[in-house]
Amino acid sequence: MLADAEMLAREAVELIAEKDVLNMRGHALISLAEVLLAGNKVEEASECAAEGVRLYEAKENVVAAEKARAIVAPGRLTTGAA
């Protein structure tokens, strides 16, 4: 089931990747990061979340950027909580 979630999240990232809708791209990346964390793929989750934060910041979406940062907070990364 987790593999299916990861596949769908990756597909969402791919589908939105070339669109000029930064918030939607950020949402897709953050969703993928959450799935990756659930699968204990911490390094890749961190990279996706960092890219999501970068997109939110480019759009000046401070609230979404802060929420995204919480996904890869140090305590969360070490526990693997999703």
C-alpha positions as CSV (number, residue, x, y, z in Angstrom):
1,M,0.0,0.0,0.0
2,L,2.9,2.4,0.8
3,A,4.4,1.5,-2.6
4,D,1.2,2.5,-4.3
5,A,1.1,5.8,-2.4
6,E,4.7,6.5,-3.4
7,M,4.0,5.7,-7.0
8,L,1.0,8.1,-7.1
9,A,2.9,10.9,-5.3
10,R,5.8,10.6,-7.8
11,E,3.3,10.7,-10.6
12,A,1.7,13.8,-9.2
13,V,5.2,15.5,-9.0
14,E,5.9,14.5,-12.6
15,L,2.6,15.8,-13.9
16,I,2.9,19.2,-12.3
17,A,6.7,19.6,-12.7
18,E,6.6,21.7,-15.9
19,K,3.6,23.9,-14.9
20,D,4.1,27.4,-13.7
21,V,2.0,26.8,-10.5
22,L,4.5,27.0,-7.7
23,N,2.1,26.3,-4.9
24,M,0.7,23.2,-6.6
25,R,4.3,21.9,-7.3
26,G,5.2,22.6,-3.7
27,H,2.1,20.7,-2.5
28,A,3.0,17.7,-4.7
29,L,6.6,17.6,-3.4
30,I,5.5,17.9,0.2
31,S,3.0,15.1,-0.3
32,L,5.8,12.9,-1.8
33,A,8.0,13.9,1.2
34,E,5.4,12.7,3.6
35,V,5.0,9.4,1.8
36,L,8.8,8.9,1.7
37,L,9.1,9.6,5.4
38,A,6.4,7.0,6.1
39,G,8.6,4.6,4.1
40,N,11.7,5.7,6.1
41,K,13.3,7.2,3.1
42,V,14.6,10.2,5.1
43,E,17.2,11.6,2.8
44,E,15.0,11.7,-0.3
45,A,12.1,13.0,1.8
46,S,14.3,15.9,3.0
47,E,15.3,16.7,-0.5
48,C,11.7,16.8,-1.7
49,A,10.6,18.9,1.3
50,A,13.4,21.4,0.8
51,E,12.4,21.8,-2.9
52,G,8.8,22.3,-1.8
53,V,9.9,25.0,0.7
54,R,12.0,26.7,-2.0
55,L,8.9,26.8,-4.3
56,Y,6.7,28.2,-1.5
57,E,9.2,30.8,-0.7
58,A,9.5,31.8,-4.4
59,K,5.7,32.3,-4.4
60,E,6.0,34.1,-1.0
61,N,3.7,31.6,0.6
62,V,5.1,31.9,4.1
63,V,2.5,29.8,5.8
64,A,2.9,26.8,3.5
65,A,6.7,27.1,3.7
66,E,6.6,26.9,7.5
67,K,4.3,23.9,7.5
68,A,6.6,22.2,5.0
69,R,9.6,22.9,7.2
70,A,7.8,21.1,10.0
71,I,7.8,17.9,7.9
72,V,11.5,17.6,8.0
73,A,12.0,18.9,11.5
74,P,15.0,17.1,13.2
75,G,12.8,15.2,15.7
76,R,10.5,14.0,13.0
77,L,13.4,12.8,10.7
78,T,14.9,10.7,13.5
79,T,11.7,9.1,14.5
80,G,10.4,8.4,11.0
81,A,6.9,9.7,12.1
82,A,4.5,10.5,9.3
